[in-house]
């Protein structure tokens, strides 16, 4: 628990809950090995820890019903959306019940005049944007994977558009959640601002399922821009590219996206997506606005890039070419795995102040080279967030040890630069040792007190964020 007590498996409670849920949910409650493994699966190197059962909920009332059953027997509950998290968030270290909300996938309400909507947690970001398209609206947060909006809210996700539109914390107006005793709360109303009491919305956003299960989200929307242009520009070094990013931010240029790939990553993307980009560090950008505004942004960026040695700058407004570039960026994970066949990817997720980005990227590149590791890097450069992903042969214990040492060094470096060990992936299991280094024992004790008050039996996604 958050107070330091060791996690323990509750065999009797789990056995009782399995029987009750099977009776109540029939075929929507599964205990087969394959489905359990899927719901313990993580897209990272962390060991798979399966739940004891998986129940497919279809309403807030059903989630409340499930939680009340588990709470009465003190059995862990782990919320599951699409399983795209990267830090072991959906693992069940002492067993328990996985509550799969993928069938809670309805867009409940769209208020076009107010630029907001209300959705169930199983709606994915791509499904929402498809639903909104004919209304001239879109939801801007794009973490790359077609994640569920419930999971994106729970992990405080962001992604490629964050530099202009912010992260999930900036785009969630309120949530409905089932708490550890099965009670149902709504954290706010639909007004664009409020001073009514504690900001429980921000408390739930990023809580990683450790305080409750999010069952509805009210989200801010944006109007689809009149004009969109994508651009790319190559640079002689990651330092030069990062300095250009800093110049863009300081200039106040309202770019929608500005992504950086190092030379190794560009080469991988070329091979995987059949492109012919120069294999040097690259910035990918997107500009949103009016025709005149987008043209002016593109011209200004070209001037700033040239000052840092940028070459091959091209911009395009055609949908096909834009989609090709951004699909290649979103396929970067699969492209990097192809660099070294049979390897696993150990992802990092550090974020530093923009003024330190060039220094951090250069240091990370040098450290990986010094340790003899392959670590292609992509960066949401506009907000100082980057992912150096180590390609590891998991059967080679020495190499695994080196990879872990590199990730540890990287996290500590970011923290030393007044940055963070996680810009968007969350803490889960993978980042727990670094949270106390980043925030201090006193701050972590306050978090633990909140956890203890809202979840005294530590049944909501135990073993995440806190070391126990």
Buried (B, 14 or more C-beta within 10 A) or exposed (E): BBEEEEBEBBEEBBEBBBEBBBEBBEEBBBBEEEBBEBBBBBBBBBEBBBBBBBBBBBBBEBBBBBBBBBBBBBBBBBBBBBBBBBBBBBBBBBBBBBBBBBBBBBBEEBEEEEBBBBBBBBBBBEBBBEBBEEEEBBBBBBBBBEBBBBBBBBBBBBBBBBBBBBBBBBBBBBBBBBBBBBEBEBBBEEEEEBEEEEEBBBBBBBBBBBBBBBBBBBBBBBEBBEBBBBBBBBBBBBBBBBBBBBBBBEEEBEBBBBBBBBBBBBBBBBEBBEEEBBBBBBBBBBBBBEEEBBBBBBEBBBEBBEEBBBEEBEBBBEEEBBEBBBEBBBBBBEBBBEBBEEBBBBBBBBBBBBBBBBBBBBBBBEBBEEBEBBBBBBBBBBBBBBBBBBBBBEEEEEBBEBBBEBBBBBBBBBBEBEBBBBBBBBBBBBBBEBBBEBBEEEEBEEBBEBBBEBBBBBBBBBBBBBEB
